[in-house]
Amino acid sequence: MGDRVTAMRVTATRMARSTVRPGDGAPSPADAVAMHDLVSCPRRLRKAVRRAIVIDFEGLGVRAGEYEAPMPALLGMLEGDRYTAFVLAPGLHRFVGGRRRRRRGIARDAVASDFEAAVGTVVERAERGGRLIAFFSGHELREIERGLGADHPLVARMRRRAFDAKDALDRLSGRGRIERPADRSLSGYAGCLVPECRPHPLSGRVADRLRRLAATPNAAGHAGRFAELLAYNREDCALVRACVVAAALRASRASTNPAAD
């Protein structure tokens, strides 16, 4: 991993209780079908994405004069209603702390981690529960390959469970099963599928917020700003799930009632 990520390691044993339900276990043949192509079966798509682990990276962005963006500063993971933020940037670890800081409200949902350990935890939890790993667009996979190397065993394991929500929505809209927005971003699809959702105040300002927090020496004085950042990331994860579930529901209704199209 080199010197880009030098944060303390965290393993699955440091995570809080597993949310895997009794009866979950190794992937079934149905999982393989679901991961291959769920778009043709909206009911299966809806069920699989409701159970999926959703992930979302937050990064520092590219500054003038930089060749590429630094490695992501944070990886959010939403499993059911349980959210965990893996804080990857060493400059943000001061916002995590131990029990004392958590009692004061600093990053209750966050754990300090390095990149490999965070990705490994996500993959292990997905494998253990027979779940997909959902994300919006191929950005997450590209970042994982960049951070670990394309030949790393975790990359292959990740790909076996990966579900690109944007690809699924593009295919559904391309087939006329759902409305196709002019802007095929997450917010664009959300506007069509879950219009009750409103943009988070941090939209478009996440990279700047991350850079400012990483540079501040006073974690306690900025705990609220960090908590707002985690709330934004969690909402993005939830929005990915909500968009695909809503799309699958509409596609299912359209297939059983063609006259409604």
DRENDO-1510 file (C-alpha; in Angstrom, 1 decimal, always signed):
<recs>
REC; n; res; u; v; w
REC; 1; MET; +0.0; +0.0; +0.0 .
REC; 2; GLY; +3.0; +2.3; +0.3 .
REC; 3; ASP; +3.2; +5.5; +2.2 .
REC; 4; ARG; -0.1; +6.9; +0.9 .
REC; 5; VAL; -2.1; +5.2; +3.6 .
REC; 6; THR; -0.3; +5.0; +7.0 .
REC; 7; ALA; -3.3; +4.9; +9.3 .
REC; 8; MET; -3.8; +2.4; +12.1 .
REC; 9; ARG; -5.3; -0.9; +10.9 .
REC; 10; VAL; -8.7; -2.1; +11.8 .
REC; 11; THR; -10.0; -5.7; +11.3 .
REC; 12; ALA; -13.4; -7.2; +11.3 .
REC; 13; THR; -13.0; -8.2; +14.9 .
REC; 14; ARG; -13.0; -4.6; +15.9 .
REC; 15; MET; -16.3; -4.0; +14.3 .
REC; 16; ALA; -19.4; -3.9; +16.4 .
REC; 17; ARG; -21.9; -6.8; +16.4 .
REC; 18; SER; -22.6; -8.4; +13.1 .
REC; 19; THR; -26.0; -7.7; +11.6 .
REC; 20; VAL; -26.1; -11.0; +9.7 .
REC; 21; ARG; -29.3; -12.7; +10.4 .
REC; 22; PRO; -29.5; -16.4; +11.4 .
REC; 23; GLY; -29.7; -18.5; +8.3 .
REC; 24; ASP; -27.5; -16.2; +6.2 .
REC; 25; GLY; -24.3; -17.8; +5.1 .
REC; 26; ALA; -22.4; -18.7; +2.0 .
REC; 27; PRO; -23.7; -17.3; -1.2 .
REC; 28; SER; -26.5; -19.4; -2.8 .
REC; 29; PRO; -26.8; -20.1; -6.6 .
REC; 30; ALA; -29.4; -17.3; -6.6 .
REC; 31; ASP; -26.7; -14.9; -5.5 .
REC; 32; ALA; -24.6; -15.6; -8.5 .
REC; 33; VAL; -27.6; -15.0; -10.8 .
REC; 34; ALA; -28.5; -11.8; -9.0 .
REC; 35; MET; -24.9; -10.5; -9.3 .
REC; 36; HIS; -24.8; -11.4; -13.0 .
REC; 37; ASP; -28.0; -9.7; -14.1 .
REC; 38; LEU; -30.7; -8.5; -11.9 .
REC; 39; VAL; -32.2; -5.9; -14.2 .
REC; 40; SER; -34.2; -8.6; -16.1 .
REC; 41; CYS; -36.0; -9.6; -12.9 .
REC; 42; PRO; -37.1; -6.4; -11.0 .
REC; 43; ARG; -38.5; -8.4; -8.0 .
REC; 44; ARG; -35.2; -10.1; -7.4 .
REC; 45; LEU; -33.4; -6.8; -8.0 .
REC; 46; ARG; -35.5; -5.1; -5.3 .
REC; 47; LYS; -34.9; -7.9; -2.8 .
REC; 48; ALA; -31.2; -8.2; -3.4 .
REC; 49; VAL; -30.6; -4.4; -3.2 .
REC; 50; ARG; -32.6; -4.1; +0.0 .
REC; 51; ARG; -30.2; -6.7; +1.6 .
REC; 52; ALA; -27.1; -5.3; -0.1 .
REC; 53; ILE; -24.2; -3.5; +1.7 .
REC; 54; VAL; -23.9; +0.0; +0.1 .
REC; 55; ILE; -20.6; +1.7; +0.1 .
REC; 56; ASP; -19.5; +5.2; -0.9 .
REC; 57; PHE; -16.1; +6.9; -0.9 .
REC; 58; GLU; -15.5; +10.5; +0.0 .
REC; 59; GLY; -12.3; +12.2; -1.2 .
REC; 60; LEU; -10.3; +15.4; -1.1 .
REC; 61; GLY; -10.6; +16.1; -4.8 .
REC; 62; VAL; -8.0; +17.2; -7.3 .
REC; 63; ARG; -6.3; +20.6; -6.6 .
REC; 64; ALA; -4.6; +22.8; -9.2 .
REC; 65; GLY; -1.2; +21.3; -10.1 .
REC; 66; GLU; -2.1; +17.8; -8.8 .
REC; 67; TYR; -1.9; +14.9; -11.3 .
REC; 68; GLU; -4.6; +12.9; -9.5 .
REC; 69; ALA; -6.7; +13.1; -6.4 .
REC; 70; PRO; -5.3; +11.7; -3.2 .
REC; 71; MET; -6.6; +8.3; -2.0 .
REC; 72; PRO; -10.1; +8.5; -0.5 .
REC; 73; ALA; -10.4; +10.0; +3.0 .
REC; 74; LEU; -13.4; +8.1; +4.1 .
REC; 75; LEU; -15.4; +5.0; +3.1 .
REC; 76; GLY; -19.0; +4.8; +4.2 .
REC; 77; MET; -20.7; +1.4; +4.6 .
REC; 78; LEU; -24.5; +1.0; +5.1 .
REC; 79; GLU; -25.7; -2.5; +6.0 .
REC; 80; GLY; -29.4; -2.5; +6.7 .
REC; 81; ASP; -29.9; +0.5; +9.0 .
REC; 82; ARG; -26.4; +0.2; +10.4 .
REC; 83; TYR; -23.9; +2.7; +9.2 .
REC; 84; THR; -20.1; +2.7; +9.7 .
REC; 85; ALA; -17.6; +5.2; +8.4 .
REC; 86; PHE; -14.1; +4.0; +7.9 .
REC; 87; VAL; -11.9; +7.1; +8.4 .
REC; 88; LEU; -8.9; +6.5; +6.1 .
REC; 89; ALA; -7.0; +9.8; +6.1 .
REC; 90; PRO; -4.6; +10.0; +9.1 .
REC; 91; GLY; -5.4; +13.7; +9.5 .
REC; 92; LEU; -9.0; +12.8; +10.3 .
REC; 93; HIS; -8.3; +10.2; +12.9 .
REC; 94; ARG; -8.5; +12.8; +15.7 .
REC; 95; PHE; -12.2; +12.8; +15.1 .
REC; 96; VAL; -12.6; +9.2; +16.0 .
REC; 97; GLY; -10.9; +8.7; +19.4 .
REC; 98; GLY; -12.1; +6.2; +22.0 .
REC; 99; ARG; -15.1; +5.8; +24.3 .
REC; 100; ARG; -14.6; +9.1; +26.0 .
REC; 101; ARG; -14.7; +11.1; +22.8 .
REC; 102; ARG; -17.7; +9.0; +21.6 .
REC; 103; ARG; -19.6; +9.9; +24.8 .
REC; 104; ARG; -19.0; +13.5; +23.8 .
REC; 105; GLY; -20.6; +12.9; +20.4 .
REC; 106; ILE; -17.4; +12.7; +18.3 .
REC; 107; ALA; -17.8; +10.3; +15.4 .
REC; 108; ARG; -20.0; +7.6; +17.1 .
REC; 109; ASP; -20.3; +5.8; +13.7 .
REC; 110; ALA; -16.6; +6.1; +12.7 .
REC; 111; VAL; -13.6; +3.8; +13.1 .
REC; 112; ALA; -10.0; +4.7; +12.1 .
REC; 113; SER; -8.7; +2.3; +9.5 .
REC; 114; ASP; -6.3; +1.8; +6.7 .
REC; 115; PHE; -7.5; +1.2; +3.1 .
REC; 116; GLU; -6.9; -2.5; +2.9 .
REC; 117; ALA; -8.5; -3.3; +6.2 .
REC; 118; ALA; -11.6; -1.2; +5.4 .
REC; 119; VAL; -12.2; -2.9; +2.1 .
REC; 120; GLY; -11.5; -6.3; +3.6 .
REC; 121; THR; -14.2; -5.7; +6.3 .
REC; 122; VAL; -16.7; -4.8; +3.7 .
REC; 123; VAL; -16.0; -7.8; +1.6 .
REC; 124; GLU; -16.0; -10.2; +4.5 .
REC; 125; ARG; -19.3; -9.0; +5.8 .
REC; 126; ALA; -20.8; -9.3; +2.3 .
REC; 127; GLU; -19.5; -12.8; +1.9 .
REC; 128; ARG; -20.6; -13.9; +5.3 .
REC; 129; GLY; -24.2; -12.7; +4.7 .
REC; 130; GLY; -24.4; -13.6; +1.0 .
REC; 131; ARG; -25.0; -9.9; +0.1 .
REC; 132; LEU; -24.2; -7.7; -2.8 .
REC; 133; ILE; -21.8; -4.7; -2.4 .
REC; 134; ALA; -23.7; -1.9; -4.1 .
REC; 135; PHE; -22.3; +1.5; -5.1 .
REC; 136; PHE; -23.2; +4.3; -7.6 .
REC; 137; SER; -21.0; +4.1; -10.8 .
REC; 138; GLY; -17.6; +2.3; -11.2 .
REC; 139; HIS; -15.8; +5.0; -9.2 .
REC; 140; GLU; -15.6; +2.8; -6.1 .
REC; 141; LEU; -14.2; -0.2; -7.9 .
REC; 142; ARG; -11.6; +2.0; -9.6 .
REC; 143; GLU; -10.5; +3.5; -6.3 .
REC; 144; ILE; -10.2; +0.0; -4.8 .
REC; 145; GLU; -8.0; -1.1; -7.7 .
REC; 146; ARG; -6.0; +2.1; -7.4 .
REC; 147; GLY; -5.5; +1.6; -3.6 .
REC; 148; LEU; -4.8; -2.2; -3.6 .
REC; 149; GLY; -3.6; -3.0; -7.1 .
REC; 150; ALA; -5.6; -4.8; -9.7 .
REC; 151; ASP; -4.0; -8.2; -8.7 .
REC; 152; HIS; -4.9; -8.0; -5.0 .
REC; 153; PRO; -7.1; -10.9; -3.9 .
REC; 154; LEU; -9.6; -8.5; -2.3 .
REC; 155; VAL; -10.2; -6.9; -5.7 .
REC; 156; ALA; -11.3; -10.2; -7.3 .
REC; 157; ARG; -13.5; -11.0; -4.2 .
REC; 158; MET; -15.0; -7.5; -4.4 .
REC; 159; ARG; -15.8; -7.9; -8.1 .
REC; 160; ARG; -17.7; -11.2; -7.4 .
REC; 161; ARG; -20.1; -9.2; -5.2 .
REC; 162; ALA; -20.1; -5.8; -6.9 .
REC; 163; PHE; -23.3; -4.2; -8.0 .
REC; 164; ASP; -23.1; -1.0; -10.0 .
REC; 165; ALA; -26.4; +0.8; -9.2 .
REC; 166; LYS; -25.9; +3.4; -12.0 .
REC; 167; ASP; -25.4; +0.7; -14.6 .
REC; 168; ALA; -28.6; -1.0; -13.4 .
REC; 169; LEU; -30.6; +2.3; -13.5 .
REC; 170; ASP; -29.1; +3.2; -17.0 .
REC; 171; ARG; -30.2; -0.2; -18.3 .
REC; 172; LEU; -33.7; +0.1; -16.9 .
REC; 173; SER; -34.1; +3.6; -18.2 .
REC; 174; GLY; -32.6; +2.6; -21.6 .
REC; 175; ARG; -35.3; -0.2; -21.9 .
REC; 176; GLY; -38.0; +2.3; -21.1 .
REC; 177; ARG; -38.8; +0.7; -17.7 .
REC; 178; ILE; -38.2; +3.9; -15.8 .
REC; 179; GLU; -37.9; +7.6; -16.7 .
REC; 180; ARG; -34.4; +8.5; -18.0 .
REC; 181; PRO; -33.2; +11.8; -16.5 .
REC; 182; ALA; -31.2; +14.3; -18.5 .
REC; 183; ASP; -28.6; +14.1; -15.8 .
REC; 184; ARG; -27.8; +10.5; -15.1 .
REC; 185; SER; -26.1; +11.2; -11.8 .
REC; 186; LEU; -27.3; +10.0; -8.4 .
REC; 187; SER; -29.1; +13.3; -7.8 .
REC; 188; GLY; -30.6; +13.1; -11.3 .
REC; 189; TYR; -32.1; +9.7; -10.8 .
REC; 190; ALA; -33.2; +10.6; -7.3 .
REC; 191; GLY; -35.2; +13.5; -8.7 .
REC; 192; CYS; -37.1; +11.1; -10.8 .
REC; 193; LEU; -37.4; +8.1; -8.5 .
REC; 194; VAL; -37.5; +9.6; -5.0 .
REC; 195; PRO; -38.4; +13.3; -5.5 .
REC; 196; GLU; -39.2; +13.7; -1.8 .
REC; 197; CYS; -35.4; +13.6; -1.1 .
REC; 198; ARG; -33.7; +17.0; -1.0 .
REC; 199; PRO; -30.1; +17.7; -1.7 .
REC; 200; HIS; -27.9; +17.7; +1.4 .
REC; 201; PRO; -26.4; +21.1; +2.3 .
REC; 202; LEU; -22.9; +19.7; +1.8 .
REC; 203; SER; -23.6; +18.7; -1.8 .
REC; 204; GLY; -20.7; +20.0; -3.9 .
REC; 205; ARG; -18.6; +21.0; -0.8 .
REC; 206; VAL; -17.5; +17.7; +0.5 .
REC; 207; ALA; -13.9; +17.8; -0.7 .
REC; 208; ASP; -13.4; +21.3; +0.7 .
REC; 209; ARG; -14.9; +20.3; +4.1 .
REC; 210; LEU; -12.6; +17.2; +4.2 .
REC; 211; ARG; -9.5; +19.3; +3.5 .
REC; 212; ARG; -10.4; +21.9; +6.2 .
REC; 213; LEU; -11.1; +19.2; +8.8 .
REC; 214; ALA; -7.9; +17.4; +8.1 .
REC; 215; ALA; -5.9; +20.6; +8.6 .
REC; 216; THR; -7.6; +21.7; +11.9 .
REC; 217; PRO; -5.8; +20.8; +15.2 .
REC; 218; ASN; -9.0; +21.1; +17.3 .
REC; 219; ALA; -11.2; +18.1; +16.8 .
REC; 220; ALA; -13.6; +18.8; +19.6 .
REC; 221; GLY; -14.4; +22.3; +18.2 .
REC; 222; HIS; -15.3; +20.9; +14.8 .
REC; 223; ALA; -17.0; +17.7; +15.8 .
REC; 224; GLY; -20.3; +19.0; +14.5 .
REC; 225; ARG; -18.8; +19.6; +11.0 .
REC; 226; PHE; -17.4; +16.1; +10.9 .
REC; 227; ALA; -20.7; +14.6; +12.0 .
REC; 228; GLU; -22.4; +16.5; +9.2 .
REC; 229; LEU; -20.0; +15.0; +6.8 .
REC; 230; LEU; -20.8; +11.5; +8.0 .
REC; 231; ALA; -24.5; +12.3; +7.7 .
REC; 232; TYR; -24.0; +13.3; +4.1 .
REC; 233; ASN; -22.2; +10.1; +3.3 .
REC; 234; ARG; -24.8; +8.0; +5.0 .
REC; 235; GLU; -27.6; +9.8; +3.1 .
REC; 236; ASP; -25.8; +9.1; -0.2 .
REC; 237; CYS; -25.5; +5.4; +0.7 .
REC; 238; ALA; -29.2; +5.3; +1.6 .
REC; 239; LEU; -30.1; +7.2; -1.6 .
REC; 240; VAL; -28.3; +4.6; -3.8 .
REC; 241; ARG; -30.5; +1.9; -2.2 .
REC; 242; ALA; -33.7; +3.9; -2.4 .
REC; 243; CYS; -33.2; +4.8; -6.1 .
REC; 244; VAL; -32.7; +1.1; -7.2 .
REC; 245; VAL; -35.5; -0.2; -5.0 .
REC; 246; ALA; -37.9; +2.5; -6.4 .
REC; 247; ALA; -36.8; +1.8; -9.9 .
REC; 248; ALA; -37.3; -2.0; -9.5 .
REC; 249; LEU; -40.7; -1.4; -8.1 .
REC; 250; ARG; -41.7; +0.8; -11.0 .
REC; 251; ALA; -40.3; -1.7; -13.5 .
REC; 252; SER; -42.1; -4.6; -11.8 .
REC; 253; ARG; -45.4; -2.7; -12.0 .
REC; 254; ALA; -44.8; -1.8; -15.6 .
REC; 255; SER; -44.2; -5.5; -16.5 .
REC; 256; THR; -47.4; -6.6; -14.8 .
REC; 257; ASN; -49.5; -3.7; -16.2 .
REC; 258; PRO; -48.2; -2.8; -19.7 .
REC; 259; ALA; -51.1; -0.5; -20.2 .
REC; 260; ALA; -49.8; +1.8; -17.5 .
REC; 261; ASP; -46.7; +2.7; -19.6 .
</recs>
